[in-house]
Amino acid sequence: MQPPPGLDRSDTEHAALEAAFAAMPEDYIPRTHLWQGDQPAYINRLIHEGSPYLLQHAHNPVDWWPWGEDALAAAKAEDKPIFLSAGYATCHWCHVMEEESFDNPEVANVLNRHYIPVKLDREQRPDIDQIYILATTLQHRHAGWPNSVWLFPDGRPFHTGTYFQRPHFLQLLEAIANAWTGEGRKELDAFATNLAEGVQRASARAEPPAELANAPQAALDHLAQMFNATHGGFSTGTQFPHEGYILFLLDHWRRTGAAPALQMALKTLDEMQAGGLHDQIGGGFHRYTVDVNWRTPHFEKMLYNQALMLQCLTQALHITGDPAYQRSAERLVAYLARDMTAPDGAFYTAEDADSLDADGKREEGAFYCWSPDQARVVLGPDAALATETLGLAEPPTLEAGPVPHLNLAAQLDYTALDPLLDRLRIAREARPRPIRDDKIIAGWNGLMIRALAEAGTVFARPGWITQATAALDAVTDRLLTDGALARVHARGNRAEAGNLSDYIWLAQAAAALAEAGEARFLPLAEQLCAEALTRFTMPDGRLALARDGTPLGPVLEGEDGATPSAESAALELLAALDRIAPEPERRIRAQELRTALSGGIAGLPVVRLVGLQATRDLDHGTTQPHRMAAGGTARLALRRTPEGPRLMLTCTSGWHLGSDTLPKGAHPFALTGAKADIPPFSPPQTDLDLPLEDLQDQIAVTLQLCSDTLCNAPETHHFRIQP
């Protein structure tokens, strides 16, 4: 292998890199256009990393450093600016810039001579990524990946951008290098100071406490203004799932019965599950579509999207009883088990948008698109139904071919269609698969485990709960040691300290499993919550995504984005634990966090919908279809079954409905909003399974649980579903 262009490398260092390459597993495939015989022409220090994204760049002629103190120290020692390129393994435009620029010796020569080039996996270090995405946003009013940032050795950014075409990129690299060594450096320094201060102000901005009584209606009004009545969703262009919007709208309907909230949520879900965003052949959902009608996806599939979409489908099924939501959820979970699950049960991170076409060319969507002729080869005389139902004869929106989608206006016969989809999926497996990012992220696994636990309860699928428990056991085995959580497991090693999202989302998973009947996980939820509060609490009561290890100080999240902010999720977790295992000190901490977040929520509720929903859970109780009741002494659920809705209650050991200790005339159970054959509670009952009839707008269940020595105060739970 050659030394990197524009740079001298010691023989010792080069030999160590070649030894690391020789030790790679047999299935390792170097990703580069530059070869010397049967070996890649170049190698750099990313060969030592576990991140699939960093390994994708291990054979660029650019002499990359991974993000860390060593890179910052090298920049300081050599008095060079840092060029930071942040992305992730399944990012299409990251791949484009790699092929055009980072795998080009001319570009590498400039980068190696004038810069310390640094690669960052944004999924491995979301705290660092957030700092520099914010810097790019402040400079350009937009940002994305790849995120390209030029830094002083102390980490202050002085120029930013995203994807650059090679000619522009080369010009920019030369111009910045000239400014760095000339009179322009003072100007760069001044701009870096201003931009760094802007990032710090924006990250740490705090609003004074505010009342939230009007926030839910304000959020609903804002979403109604954004709503696309024709196609669903909340855009007139590129469409993202915005699962947080949907979950808020479903929760708001359950609390208030506001019809517009339910209509917006269900219209959006219906359009998404019919469109190309939904992998009609293999199940699961892509990250977004480039068109307004959900037809043409950006094909990467992220674990967090699967988790949040499963939550949406679960709640929509419970509300409506529509079997289409159950079908989509079941196909999603099947995809997860088949393609996204490690042998020990943990969940992988993502699948790429790009794959090789029939000519061996890397192309976005090549794995997923189908022409009518391709369908006929697989299905023979049955191809006509699939071609018509999946829109394969319509003009394609991609060079790779038509994207399968469903026509909502047509009569869909899933009984006839689904066996054909299975045949297409099996045939599709013979195509070159997209690259899978097989690292294990603690927090993202937490999101998926929670969704599976909730879905397993609502769908009455105990196998899903078993799948969730196996995943949580696997993740904690890989990443949890003596209360300290690592964020990533890759190539057999742990990497990076867990941030707030890892602790909180994994704690939510443990709490959800406890609510699903797996009581052994409750101590884990409490332990992770306590660790998070200890590690990440700021002086003003807020929680930082990361307090240490960043060049510009603590990182705080300002909004709920593609995933819930960890801080909002922390309030949601505290509300859940207050319901499952009440503890006065923990409730006080929840109220403190609620107060700290209230100003930001009130100022613009639509960007803090998870936080807003968490405040409602804390103040008024949850609307989830299954929940812990009476301080964790019973599990209560309103379930849909093929025979109709049923109300189910299971008391924990030592608790029951009915007792001699109740006052004379008191009744331990009352139901309004539905009719049921309620049994007498003498002798006391530990379980209820009541078929419900004549459901009204809202169902109220009042319970008073007793042990042999005392009785809890009565409490009332509300449910709302469509009859």
C-alpha positions, 0 to 999 in steps of 0.5 A: 500500500502506498503512503498517503499523498502529500504526507510522510508517514513513518515506516512503523506507523505504516506497518501497524496499519498494514498489520491491522488490515491483515487482521481484518475478518475474511468477509471485510471488503475495502471500500475504495476505487483505488487498488494496487493489484488485489489490495487497496492502494491506501490505508489510514488510521480509521482501519482501527475503528469499529464504526462501519462508517469510519471503516468505509473511509479507511482506504481513502487516500485522505489520512483521516483521524477519528474524532478525539483528543489525539486529532485536536492535539495534532492540529495544535502541534502542527498549527493546522486547521481541522477539516471535520467531515461528519456523516453516517454509514447509510448516508447517500450524499456522504457516499457521493462526496466520498467517491467524488472527493475523499477517494481522490488523490488530488483532494487528498493531497491538499487535505493531507498537506494543509489540514488535520482531516477528521472523520466523525460518525454522527451516530457514535457521537451525537453530542459532537455532531449536534455542536457542528450541525448547529454551527452549520445551521447558524451560518447557512440557516440549513444543515445536513449530512455530510456536514463539512466544518473547518475548525481551529485546533481548540474546536471552534468552527470558522467555516461550514457547509454540507456536500461540496462538488469536487471543483468547489471543494478543492477551491475552498480547501486552497482558499482556506489554507491560504487564509490560515497561513496569511493575513486572513487568519485573524479574520478566521479567528474572529469569526470562529469566536463569534460562531462558537459563542453563537453555538454555546448561546443557542445550546444553553438558551433557557426560557423562564418557567411558563404556564402550559394550559394553552400549549396543547391547543397551540400545538394542535393549531400549528400542526393544522396549519402545516398539515397537507390535507391532500397527501397527509403529512406536514409538508408540501415538498419532501415528506418525513414521517414526523412520528412525534407529531402523529403520537402527539395527535393520537394522545391529544385525541385520547385526552380530548376527543378532538376529531381534527387531531385524529383525522390528521394522524390517521390520514398521514399514517394511511398515506405513509403505509400505502406509499413508497416510504413503506417497503411494500415487499419486505416490510419496514419504513424508509427514512423519508420521501423526496416527493409530497405523495410519499412515492419516492423514498430516500431508501435508507432504513433506520432502526429509530424509524422502525421503532417510532413507526411501530408505536404509531401503528400500535396506537392507531390499531388500538384506537380504530381496530383497522387491520391494515395497521396490524398488517403493517406492524406485523410486516415491520416486526418480521423485517426487524427479526429477519434483517435487523437482529443480531444473533444475541437479539440486539438490533442493528442500526440501519440499512443503506439507501444505495446498492449495486444494480445489475451492472455492478453500479452503486445506485440509490434504490436498486435493491427496492425497485421493480419493473413489470418485466422483473415481476413477471419473471418471478410471478409468471401469470400472477404478475398482473395483480402485483403490477396493478396493485403496486403501481409498477406500470406507472411511469417510474420516478427513479432511474432504478425503476418503479417504486412499489406502492399501493393505490388507496382508492383501489380495493386491496385484497391482501389475502391475494396480494401478500403471498405474491409479496413474499415471493417477490421478497424471496426473489429480491434476496438474490440481489446485492443487498444494501450495506447494513450498519451492524453496530449496536447503539444503546439508545436506539435499541431502547426505542425499539425495545420499548415499541416492541413491548408496547406492541406485544401487549396491545397486539396480544403477541407474547413472542414480541415481548420475548423478543424485546426481553432478549434484546434488552438482555443482549444490550445490557450484556454488551454495554452496561458495566457497574452502572456505566453505560457505553453507547456503541458496540461494534467489532466486538468492542464498546465505544464511547460513554453513553449519553443522556439518550442512551440512559433514558431510552434504555430505561424507558425500554425497561419500564415498558417491559415492566408494564408489559409484565416483565417485572424483573426489568423495573430495577434496571429502569430505576437504576438507569434513570438514577444514573442519568440524573446523576451524570447529566443534571445541569445547575438550572435543573435541565439535563444535558445530552453530554456534560463533558468531552466536547470542545464547546462545553455541555450540549443541550437539546433544544427540540424534539426532532427525528427522535425525541430529545433525551431531555423530553424523554427523561420527563416522560420516563419520570412520569412513567416511573411515578406511575409504576413505582411512586417515589417522592424524591423522584416526583420532585425531580420530575416537577423540577424538570417540568418547570425547567422545560416549561418555558421552552415548551410554551414558547413553541410547543410544536418543537417540544411535543414529547416534552409537552405530552410528558407534562400531561402524563405527569399532571393528568396520567397516561392515555396508553392502552395498557398501564400500571395502576394504583402505584404499580399494584395492578396492570390495567388494559383496554384491549381489542380482541376479535370478539370485541373490546375487553377490559383486563386487570391483573393485580400484583401479588398481595393486592386485590379488588374487594376487602373487609377493610373497605368502609361499609358501602364502598365499592372497589370498582366502577365503570362508566362509558360502557356496559359490562357484567361486573362480578361481585367482589366478595370474595376479593378478585385478583383478576378481571376480564370484562367484555365491553358493550355499548362503548360511549365517547369515553370510558372511565374506570375507578379502582380501589385496590387493597392488601390484607392490611390497607387500601389505596385511595380510589383512582380513575383511569380514562380510555378512548377508542373508536367503537 
